[in-house]
Amino acid sequence: MAIRTVSPALGAALLFGASTPLAKLLGLDVAPQLLAGLLYLGSGVGLAILMLARALLHRGQPESAVALNIPAKEIPWLAGAIVSGGVLGPVFLMSGLASTDAAAASLLLNVEGVLTAVIAWLVFKENADSQIVLGMATIVAGGVLLSLQPGTMSLSAGALLVVAACLCWAIDNNLTRKVSANDALLVACLKGLFAGVTNTGLALALGATMPAGSPLLATLVVGFAGYGLSLALFVVALRGLGTARTGAYFSVAPLFGVLISLALWPAAPGWTFWMATGLMAVGVWLHVRERHEHHHTHQPLEHAHRHTHDEHHRHAHDVAWDGHEPHAHPHRHAMLTHRHAHFPDVHHRHEH
């Protein structure tokens, strides 16, 4: 597996993992739901500014323009992802945290990766061999060990709400895959804006108080990096790896969070940290060494995304093109049967 295929997923995990210690560094004393809303809002506003800067940079270069629209047939998928992951997920989590020990909640959050993979494999028929399943299990085991504190785990109503939040995010991940061929910044921006406005509005309605100017700005910046850029990279990874594999790589985010926390607040990590690191490294290695190859047929498909003229993109251009790659424009794939190593990416969503 080429490192450029894996790097967006690991980059998303790094940025998201960094958001927790950075948010702690801010020292904000605000309601958890308001903090979640502000982080989402920072992601949406930040990505909107980034898209504006990109448009100004490419002004007068139609061949470099990116289509800022979601096809009508894909809007229900995006809406479902926003409602599930951006609205219901945080509400369930904050409700669960109110009656659940923080350590137990951290342990339960590892369920998201498992549910993401299960839905991808069983509902959306994404292929997975024994090596991928073992790699996923090893990464999740590392995450469980990383957050494990003896005597803190109990099955309560609050714990079930945390699991419900994980289920919402797992559904979100799988639905987002259905729109991952579109501009990643646009998809992430829309999710951030809707989730941010909804959660911030709910928190204020419940009596939360907005932080002052500088802390507010700092929170929005953390949200832009840890939620916005992270989500954009996650969408790119979905496009190239599929849901289960992206979810597996993203599951190492807590490890990055711990490493950054140790850099900010130096301390000697315990044995569980080193064992968790080893398990996650083995899981990532199992995924990286995957080679899935067989004869397969591509059904006719029409979409738009950044691409090069590889064996899947042998088309003429009906739009202005200066010959540079990669480039983006609407294009149509004819039926094609061939054999090569591949992942369940945007062009390989076939059954096995």
Secondary structure, 3 states (H helix, E strand, C coil): CCHHHHHHHHHHHHHHHHHHHHHHHHCCCCCHHHHHHHHHHHHHHHHHHHHHHHHHHCCCCHHHCCCCCCCHHHHHHHHHHHHHHHHHHHHHHHHHHCCCCHHHHHHHCCHHHHHHHHHHHHCCCCCCCHHHHHHHHHHHHHHHHHHCCCCCCCCCHHHHHHHHHHHHHHHHHHHHHCCCCCCHHHHHHHHHHHHHHHHHHHHHHCCCCCCCHHHHHHHHHHHHHHHHHHHHHHHHHHHHHCHHHHHHHHCCHHHHHHHHHHHHCCCCCCHHHHHHHHHHHHHHHHHHCCCCEEEEEECCEEEEEEECCCCCCCCCCCCCCCCCCCEEEEEEECCEEEEEECCCCCCCCCCC
